[in-house]
């Protein structure tokens, strides 16, 4: 019976560790995600500017291209955030888990 209580406490502690590290990873990943989002947006707008300088009439193409570049970048924001947050979370979690094991 005592073993079951200990196992439940360990599972709860592990869940708290995972959730806490996930929240920390999400908060720390916001800056790199924003930088990546901004960089991809600027890249898309630069492509549009270059395209519009080579095609005539360029106003309509540039407007459509700019809108398309922003829409494309927005569609990747979740994926960008995920791939930045996941390794950060795993690194925090494994580091904290290692410290916890070394304490015991």
N, C-alpha and C positions, 0 to 999 in steps of 0.2 A: 504494500500500500504506500509506504513512504517513497518507494522508487517511482511510482506513478506520479506522485505530487512533485517530486524533483524533476521528472521528465516534462511535466506540464509547465513548471516554472522555467525550465530551460527553453522550451519552445516559445513561451511568451517573451522571454528575454531576447531570443533570437529574432522574433518578429519585430519587437521594438527596435532592435539594432538595425534591422533591414529598413524599416519605415523611416527611422531617424536619419539614416544615411541617404536614403532616397530623397528626402526633403532637402537635406544639405546639398546633395548633388544637383538637384533641380535648381536650387537657388544659385549655386556657383556656376552652373552651365548657362545661365541667362546671358551673361556678357559674351562668352564665345559664340553663342547662338546668334546674338544680335550682330556681332561683328561679321560672322559668316553670311547672315542674311543681307547685311548692308553691302558686303563685297560682291555677292552674287547679283544684287540689284544694280550696282554701279557697272558691273561687267555687262549685264544685259543692256543697260542704257548706252554704254559705249559702243556695243555692237550696232544698236539702232542708229546712233549718230554716224557711225562709219558707213552703214548701209545707205542712209539718207543722203550722204554726201556723194554717193556714187550713182544714185538713181534719180531720174527726173520724171515727174514732179515729186519732190521729196516730202512736202508737208503732210500729206495724207499717210504716206508710208511711215513716217516718223511717229505720228500720233498712234497709229495702229500697232506699230512695233513696240513703242514705249508701254502701251497698255498690256500688250502680250507679254513683255518682259516682266512687268510687275506681277501679272497674274501667274506666270510660271514660277517665279520666285516664291510667291505666297503659297503656292501649292506644295512647296517643299519644306515649309517652316517646321512642320511636325517631324518630318524625317530628319532634318538637320538637328533639331533639338534632341531627338531620340539618340542619334549616333554620337552626340556630344555628351549627353547625360549618362548613358549606359556604362561606358568605360569609367567615368568618374565615380559613379555609384559602386561599381564592382571594386574599384581600387579602395574606396573608403571602407566598404564592407569587409573586404578581405584583410585590410590593415587592422581594423578594429577587432575582427574575429581572431587574428593572430595574437594581438595584445591580450585578448581575453584568455586565450589558451595558455599563453606564457605566464599569466598570473596564477593559474591553477596549478 
